[in-house]
Amino acid sequence: MATYPFTSALVTGASSGIGAEMARLLGKAGVPTVLVARRGDRLAEIAARYDGFEVLEADLLTPEGRASTVERIASTESPIDLVVNNAGFGTSGVFHELDVERLADEVELNVKALTVLSHAALAAMVPRGHGYLLNVSSVASFQASPGLGVYAATKAYVTSLSEALHSEVKGSGVHVTALCPGLTKTEFQEHSNTSGLATKVPDLAWTTVEQVASCGLRDVAKNKTISVPGALYKVAVTGSDLLPRSITRWVSGSITR
Ligand SMILES: NC(=O)c1ccc[n+]([C@@H]2O[C@H](COP(=O)([O-])OP(=O)(O)OC[C@H]3O[C@@H](n4cnc5c(N)ncnc54)[C@H](OP(=O)(O)O)[C@@H]3O)[C@@H](O)[C@H]2O)c1
């Protein structure tokens, strides 16, 4: 069983997929965790399995949902040691044919909510001289992705911001890491209209939620700047740094087409 240096945690998007698996790993390791998402029934089921878990039902697309989460992160009575910004979604399709309100919501959740909660986390942690912020980005953050353009652009923001914050707080006792998973089977595919990838992309290109969640928690504890789960994706990320942008764009577009 893994052990972690965290004394308490808050995970957004903990009702399914990668976030639910992080909650499970933290619960097994005895880390009291606040679970945040809209589906409170799912959160309550997970919370019932572990000591000291709390449910915070919040829609991070609303000012109220963000405010209640910020308030919990800022609590000095029951401080949060690790914040995981995991809630997020994507939308596949041709940009101008997609529902613009949905795309605006995607930016609001993946970018605005993550920024607001990262700010709350560092404002609480830096004065304490201790803490961990893990922002869930994607390998899609390393190149433009035709067919998933807004999603990849939001994740480019997440990786860039997290790298910058990692450097800003260096030496303060606070760790900031961007977790950049590749394809992982979760509800993400259904919500982003990319379920077709399950048959199109070979098994070896899929990482498991367990691989992704354990890699992220391990790497933020080690203060890595960027965490990429799985050998295949580590190579792919290095390749995307070396190859011309026209090629990485074509490769990433050919996966989503
Ligand atoms: N799966 C992949 O292939 C993959 C690859 C790279 C990166 N990622 C990233 O990994 C993260 C987790 O995704 P996942 O794959 O685990 O997908 P998932 O199973 O769909 O989980 C998404 C989570 O976000 C929560 N969420 C969505 N909208 C929300 C809102 N308005 N307010 C609060 N919570 C909200 C959902 O909970 P409720 O619906 O209950 O609110 C759910 O718990 C995302 O940031 C995603 O971009 C996924």
The ligand as an SDF file (V2000), in Angstrom:
LIG
                    3D

 48 52  0  0  0  0  0  0  0  0999 V2000
   -9.7820   10.1740  -19.4370 N   0  0  0  0  0  0  0  0  0  0  0  0
   -8.8320   10.6480  -20.2190 C   0  0  0  0  0  0  0  0  0  0  0  0
   -8.5010   10.0450  -21.2790 O   0  0  0  0  0  0  0  0  0  0  0  0
   -8.0790   11.8960  -19.8100 C   0  0  0  0  0  0  0  0  0  0  0  0
   -6.8330   12.1650  -20.4130 C   0  0  0  0  0  0  0  0  0  0  0  0
   -6.1410   13.3090  -20.0440 C   0  0  0  0  0  0  0  0  0  0  0  0
   -6.6550   14.1600  -19.0840 C   0  0  0  0  0  0  0  0  0  0  0  0
   -7.8630   13.8860  -18.5180 N   0  0  0  0  0  0  0  0  0  0  0  0
   -8.3800   14.8350  -17.5000 C   0  0  0  0  0  0  0  0  0  0  0  0
   -8.5980   14.1330  -16.3010 O   0  0  0  0  0  0  0  0  0  0  0  0
   -9.5660   14.8390  -15.5110 C   0  0  0  0  0  0  0  0  0  0  0  0
  -10.5800   13.8530  -14.9690 C   0  0  0  0  0  0  0  0  0  0  0  0
  -11.3040   13.3040  -16.0480 O   0  0  0  0  0  0  0  0  0  0  0  0
  -11.7850   11.7820  -16.1110 P   0  0  0  0  0  0  0  0  0  0  0  0
  -11.1210   11.1710  -17.2780 O   0  0  0  0  0  0  0  0  0  0  0  0
  -11.6630   11.1230  -14.8030 O   0  0  0  0  0  0  0  0  0  0  0  0
  -13.3080   12.0330  -16.5530 O   0  0  0  0  0  0  0  0  0  0  0  0
  -14.6990   11.7810  -15.8090 P   0  0  0  0  0  0  0  0  0  0  0  0
  -14.8040   10.3630  -15.3650 O   0  0  0  0  0  0  0  0  0  0  0  0
  -15.7310   12.3230  -16.7340 O   0  0  0  0  0  0  0  0  0  0  0  0
  -14.5920   12.7110  -14.5080 O   0  0  0  0  0  0  0  0  0  0  0  0
  -14.8030   14.1100  -14.5420 C   0  0  0  0  0  0  0  0  0  0  0  0
  -15.1030   14.5890  -13.1480 C   0  0  0  0  0  0  0  0  0  0  0  0
  -15.2780   16.0130  -13.1970 O   0  0  0  0  0  0  0  0  0  0  0  0
  -16.4700   16.3470  -12.4800 C   0  0  0  0  0  0  0  0  0  0  0  0
  -17.1010   17.5450  -13.0250 N   0  0  0  0  0  0  0  0  0  0  0  0
  -17.5220   17.7680  -14.2850 C   0  0  0  0  0  0  0  0  0  0  0  0
  -18.1160   18.9560  -14.3800 N   0  0  0  0  0  0  0  0  0  0  0  0
  -18.1050   19.5030  -13.1300 C   0  0  0  0  0  0  0  0  0  0  0  0
  -18.6000   20.7200  -12.5690 C   0  0  0  0  0  0  0  0  0  0  0  0
  -19.2580   21.6230  -13.3150 N   0  0  0  0  0  0  0  0  0  0  0  0
  -18.3960   20.9370  -11.2500 N   0  0  0  0  0  0  0  0  0  0  0  0
  -17.7700   20.0350  -10.4710 C   0  0  0  0  0  0  0  0  0  0  0  0
  -17.2680   18.8690  -10.9500 N   0  0  0  0  0  0  0  0  0  0  0  0
  -17.4510   18.6120  -12.2560 C   0  0  0  0  0  0  0  0  0  0  0  0
  -17.3980   15.1190  -12.6640 C   0  0  0  0  0  0  0  0  0  0  0  0
  -18.3150   15.0280  -11.5750 O   0  0  0  0  0  0  0  0  0  0  0  0
  -19.8840   15.4080  -11.6210 P   0  0  0  0  0  0  0  0  0  0  0  0
  -20.3890   15.0800  -12.9760 O   0  0  0  0  0  0  0  0  0  0  0  0
  -20.4490   14.5490  -10.5160 O   0  0  0  0  0  0  0  0  0  0  0  0
  -19.9160   16.8750  -11.2830 O   0  0  0  0  0  0  0  0  0  0  0  0
  -16.3840   13.9900  -12.5670 C   0  0  0  0  0  0  0  0  0  0  0  0
  -16.1570   13.6250  -11.2390 O   0  0  0  0  0  0  0  0  0  0  0  0
  -10.1570   15.9180  -16.4360 C   0  0  0  0  0  0  0  0  0  0  0  0
   -9.5820   17.1790  -16.1250 O   0  0  0  0  0  0  0  0  0  0  0  0
   -9.7290   15.4650  -17.8350 C   0  0  0  0  0  0  0  0  0  0  0  0
   -9.6090   16.5470  -18.7230 O   0  0  0  0  0  0  0  0  0  0  0  0
   -8.5890   12.7690  -18.8490 C   0  0  0  0  0  0  0  0  0  0  0  0
  1  2  1  0
  2  3  2  0
  2  4  1  0
  4  5  1  0
  4 48  2  0
  5  6  2  0
  6  7  1  0
  7  8  2  0
  8  9  1  0
  8 48  1  0
  9 10  1  0
  9 46  1  0
 10 11  1  0
 11 12  1  0
 11 44  1  0
 12 13  1  0
 13 14  1  0
 14 15  2  0
 14 16  1  0
 14 17  1  0
 17 18  1  0
 18 19  2  0
 18 20  1  0
 18 21  1  0
 21 22  1  0
 22 23  1  0
 23 24  1  0
 23 42  1  0
 24 25  1  0
 25 26  1  0
 25 36  1  0
 26 27  1  0
 26 35  1  0
 27 28  2  0
 28 29  1  0
 29 30  1  0
 29 35  2  0
 30 31  1  0
 30 32  2  0
 32 33  1  0
 33 34  2  0
 34 35  1  0
 36 37  1  0
 36 42  1  0
 37 38  1  0
 38 39  2  0
 38 40  1  0
 38 41  1  0
 42 43  1  0
 44 45  1  0
 44 46  1  0
 46 47  1  0
M  CHG  2   8   1  16  -1
M  END
$$$$
